[in-house]
């Protein structure tokens, strides 16, 4: 189990680095928004992983609320970038 956790955390760390790079050097604002959305998805995955590691179901509730709020934030940002009301 320990080797699996090391592999999973390594992959999540790599994904986080790539998302941060996209946020920093994204040539356009929509590219940065995609990087931010990827970062929130990665954070949700980390919370779910912690739920499995620590055997706490409350973290799943937190991850669900976080994912819904992140989704609403992305929808609001997309609507703003499109010039909507």
ABEGO torsion letter per residue (X at the ends): XAAAAAAAAAAAAAAAAAAAAAAAABABAAAAAAAAAAAAAAAAAAAAAAAAAAGBAAAAAAAAAAAAAAAAAAAAAAAAAAGBX
